[in-house]
Amino acid sequence: MLQGVNRPFNETDDLHEVVEAIMPELSTDDYSQLTELTIEYVLQPGYDYGNESEYGLEVIFDGLQRLGVLA
């Protein structure tokens, strides 16, 4: 949510340019999971970063409920 507002691009089409600028700086050996995530999901047509935030929050809240932290 807040991440979506602060990301360095406005449209999904701009995402490719941002990734191309960032990826050469990252070692695929050091960040193999990030590389896989980017190639397999983020760069695929129709990917919407905002959808991931909602899913992630649901996973966190479900876990907290199971632990009894949330009622």
C-alpha positions in Angstrom: 0.0 0.0 0.0 2.5 2.6 1.1 5.1 0.8 -1.0 2.9 1.1 -4.0 2.6 4.8 -3.5 6.4 5.2 -3.1 7.6 2.9 -5.9 9.8 4.6 -8.5 7.4 4.2 -11.4 3.7 4.9 -12.1 2.6 2.3 -14.6 3.3 -1.4 -14.9 4.9 -0.8 -18.3 7.6 1.3 -16.6 8.5 -1.7 -14.4 10.7 -3.2 -17.1 12.9 -0.1 -17.2 13.2 0.0 -13.5 14.2 -3.6 -13.3 16.7 -3.3 -16.1 18.3 -0.4 -14.2 18.5 -2.3 -10.9 19.3 -5.9 -11.8 22.9 -5.3 -13.2 23.9 -4.0 -9.7 22.7 -7.2 -8.0 24.7 -10.4 -8.1 22.4 -13.3 -9.2 24.5 -15.6 -6.9 23.9 -13.4 -3.9 20.3 -12.7 -4.7 19.2 -15.9 -6.5 15.7 -15.9 -5.0 15.1 -12.2 -5.9 16.3 -12.9 -9.4 13.9 -15.9 -9.7 11.0 -13.8 -8.3 11.7 -11.0 -10.7 12.0 -13.2 -13.8 9.2 -15.7 -13.0 6.6 -13.3 -11.6 7.4 -9.6 -11.7 8.3 -9.4 -15.4 5.4 -11.5 -16.6 2.5 -9.7 -18.3 -0.3 -8.7 -16.0 1.7 -8.7 -12.8 0.4 -6.1 -10.4 2.7 -5.4 -7.4 -0.3 -4.0 -5.4 -1.9 -7.5 -5.4 1.0 -8.9 -3.5 0.6 -6.6 -0.6 -2.9 -7.7 0.1 -2.0 -11.3 -0.1 1.0 -10.8 2.2 -1.1 -9.0 4.8 -3.6 -11.9 4.8 -0.8 -14.4 5.4 0.6 -12.3 8.3 -2.8 -11.8 9.9 -3.7 -15.4 9.5 -0.5 -16.4 11.3 -1.1 -13.9 14.1 -4.6 -15.2 14.6 -3.3 -18.8 14.8 -0.8 -17.7 17.4 -3.5 -16.1 19.4 -2.0 -12.6 19.0 -5.1 -11.3 17.2 -8.7 -12.1 18.2 
